[in-house]
């Protein structure tokens, strides 16, 4: 199929058109201008050193660390994200047979990260992408709910890290965006993009900070290959840090 990899810099319309054509788009990190937000991006990156273990891994692994926050965005108040109080995260067992089917309570992000300017700007960019895409189809402006996860996958000599222990899957939302914050001391971790019949479409590698995937969660399946400790790194563990966001239309 035609490539869904687009060169940067990308406009919201570029990304939306790519999703309309292919169901997904890879956006290189160079498409994002940290610019005056460089300090806020560093603060966001440093937050990954303070994540909590994910206690819902059905395989008993100790390789995933996470924090979570949910936001609402109203079309009438464009540019404003309202953070919800900490609450459970829901996925059905149908879309996540590995860990879905019951509410999961993850450690909340800290107050400073909830209002981190770079995080807010990145999320509002996603709202803009999907509002243009879905709003044009619906013929009206839309409200959104966003579930945001800071996730670190850790690999050691004794244990590989499984970014997608459930395999290729849907998240059960309208759209998703996946952003690499950083990776160090690991090999592997290619993303897997499949059609609804689980036929592979692409295996892009998110390697540089802010390399990103945007996708229509109803049209494609996604997953990630395991990450393994790179012996050449000369360290006890390596990691892959991701910002995972799911977008649901609420009006």
C-alpha positions in Angstrom: 0.0 0.0 0.0 1.2 3.6 -0.4 3.4 4.9 2.4 1.9 6.5 5.4 5.2 8.0 6.5 5.2 11.7 6.0 8.2 14.2 6.1 8.2 17.0 8.7 7.3 19.6 9.3 3.6 18.5 9.2 0.5 20.5 9.5 -2.6 19.2 11.3 -4.2 18.8 7.9 -1.2 16.8 6.6 -1.6 14.3 9.5 -5.4 14.2 9.1 -5.2 13.5 5.4 -2.7 10.7 6.0 -5.1 9.1 8.5 -8.0 9.5 6.1 -6.1 7.8 3.3 -4.3 5.1 5.3 -5.8 4.8 8.8 -2.5 5.8 10.4 0.5 8.2 10.0 4.1 8.2 11.3 5.2 11.7 12.2 9.0 12.1 12.7 10.1 13.9 15.8 11.5 16.7 13.6 7.8 17.6 12.8 7.5 18.9 16.4 9.1 22.2 17.4 10.0 22.1 21.1 11.4 25.6 20.7 10.5 27.7 23.8 9.0 24.5 25.3 12.4 22.7 25.6 12.5 23.2 29.4 8.9 21.9 29.7 9.8 18.9 27.5 12.8 18.1 29.8 10.5 18.3 32.8 8.1 15.9 31.1 11.0 13.5 30.3 12.2 13.6 33.9 8.8 12.6 35.1 9.4 9.1 33.7 11.9 8.5 36.5 9.0 8.7 39.0 6.4 6.3 37.6 4.7 3.6 39.6 4.7 -0.2 38.8 1.8 -1.3 36.7 0.1 -3.9 39.0 -2.2 -5.2 36.3 0.2 -7.3 34.2 -1.4 -10.7 33.9 1.9 -12.4 33.2 3.3 -11.3 36.5 6.0 -9.2 34.9 7.8 -6.2 36.4 8.7 -4.4 33.3 6.0 -1.7 33.0 5.7 1.6 34.9 2.9 4.0 34.4 0.9 7.1 35.5 -2.4 8.3 34.1 -4.5 11.4 33.7 -7.8 12.1 31.9 -8.8 15.4 30.3 -11.9 16.9 28.7 -11.8 19.4 25.8 -14.9 21.4 24.9 -15.2 22.8 21.4 -16.7 25.9 23.0 -13.6 26.6 25.0 -10.9 25.8 22.4 -7.4 25.6 23.8 -8.4 24.6 27.3 -7.9 21.1 28.7 -9.8 20.2 31.9 -8.0 17.6 34.0 -10.4 15.1 35.8 -9.8 13.9 39.3 -8.0 10.6 39.5 -10.3 7.8 38.4 -10.3 4.3 36.8 -9.3 3.4 33.3 -11.7 1.2 31.4 -11.0 -1.1 28.4 -13.3 -4.0 27.5 -12.0 -7.6 27.5 -12.8 -7.7 23.9 -10.2 -5.1 22.9 -7.8 -6.0 25.7 -8.1 -9.7 26.6 -4.8 -9.4 28.5 -5.9 -6.8 31.1 -9.3 -5.4 30.1 -12.7 -6.2 31.5 -12.5 -4.4 34.8 -11.5 -0.9 36.0 -7.8 -0.3 36.5 -6.5 2.3 38.9 -3.1 3.7 37.9 -1.1 6.2 39.8 -2.1 9.7 38.8 0.4 12.1 37.1 1.7 14.8 39.4 0.1 18.2 39.5 3.1 19.8 37.7 2.9 17.3 34.8 -0.9 17.8 34.5 -0.3 21.4 33.6 3.1 20.9 31.9 3.0 23.4 29.0 4.7 21.1 26.5 2.3 18.2 27.3 -0.7 20.6 27.0 0.5 21.8 23.6 1.1 18.3 22.3 -2.4 17.2 23.4 -4.1 20.2 22.0 -2.2 19.6 18.7 -3.8 16.1 18.7 -7.2 17.5 19.5 -6.8 19.8 16.5 -5.8 17.0 14.2 -8.7 14.8 15.1 -11.2 17.7 15.3 -10.4 18.6 11.8 -10.6 15.0 10.6 -13.7 13.9 12.5 -15.4 17.3 12.5 -15.3 17.5 8.8 -16.9 14.0 8.6 -19.5 14.9 11.2 -20.2 18.3 9.8 -19.9 20.0 13.3 -17.4 20.8 16.0 -16.7 18.1 18.6 -15.9 17.7 22.2 -13.3 15.2 23.4 -12.2 13.0 26.3 -8.5 12.1 26.4 -6.9 9.3 28.4 -3.1 10.0 28.8 -0.6 7.5 30.0 3.1 8.0 30.8 4.5 4.5 30.3 8.1 3.2 30.8 8.9 -0.3 29.5 12.1 -1.6 31.2 14.3 -4.4 30.0 17.0 -6.2 32.1 19.2 -9.1 31.4 16.7 -11.3 33.1 13.5 -9.9 31.6 12.6 -8.4 28.3 10.0 -5.6 28.2 6.7 -6.1 26.5 5.2 -2.8 25.4 2.1 -4.7 24.1 1.7 -7.9 26.1 -1.8 -8.3 24.6 -0.3 -8.4 21.0 -1.7 -6.3 18.2 -4.9 -4.7 19.3 -7.3 -1.8 19.4 -7.5 0.5 22.4 -11.3 0.8 22.1 -11.4 4.6 21.3 -11.9 6.8 18.2 -8.3 7.8 17.7 -4.9 7.4 19.3 -1.5 9.1 19.3 1.7 7.5 20.4 4.8 9.6 21.1 8.3 8.4 22.0 9.7 10.5 24.8 13.0 8.7 25.0 14.7 5.3 24.8 18.1 4.2 26.1 20.0 0.9 26.4 17.5 -1.2 24.5 17.1 -2.9 21.1 13.9 -3.9 19.4 10.6 -2.1 20.0 9.4 -1.7 16.5 5.8 -0.7 16.2 3.5 -3.0 14.4 0.7 -1.7 12.2 -1.9 -4.2 10.9 -5.2 -4.1 9.1 -8.4 -5.4 10.8 -7.6 -8.9 9.6 -4.1 -8.7 11.4 -2.3 -8.5 8.1 0.9 -6.4 8.7 1.1 -3.1 7.0 4.3 -1.6 8.4 6.8 -1.9 11.2 8.1 1.7 11.9 10.7 2.2 14.5 10.2 5.1 16.9 13.8 5.9 17.6 14.2 9.7 18.1 12.4 11.8 20.7 8.9 12.7 19.6 8.7 10.2 16.8 5.0 9.6 16.8 2.1 7.6 15.4 -1.4 8.9 14.8 -4.1 6.5 14.0 -7.8 5.8 13.6 -8.3 3.2 16.3 -11.4 1.8 14.5 -9.5 1.1 11.3 -6.1 -0.3 12.3 -4.6 -2.6 14.9 -1.3 -1.7 16.5 1.3 -3.3 18.8 5.0 -3.1 19.6 7.7 -5.7 19.5 9.5 -6.5 22.8 12.5 -4.4 23.9 15.6 -6.2 25.1 18.6 -4.9 27.0 21.4 -3.9 24.7 24.6 -5.6 26.0 26.7 -2.9 24.4 25.0 -0.3 26.7 27.0 -1.6 29.7 24.1 -1.0 32.1 21.8 -2.9 34.4 18.6 -1.9 32.5 17.3 -0.1 29.5 14.0 1.6 28.9 11.5 2.9 26.3 9.4 5.9 27.5 6.1 6.5 25.7 3.3 9.0 25.9 0.1 7.2 25.0 -3.1 9.1 24.3 -6.6 7.9 23.4 -9.2 10.3 22.1 -13.0 9.6 22.5 -15.7 11.9 21.0 -18.1 13.0 23.6 -20.3 15.4 21.7 
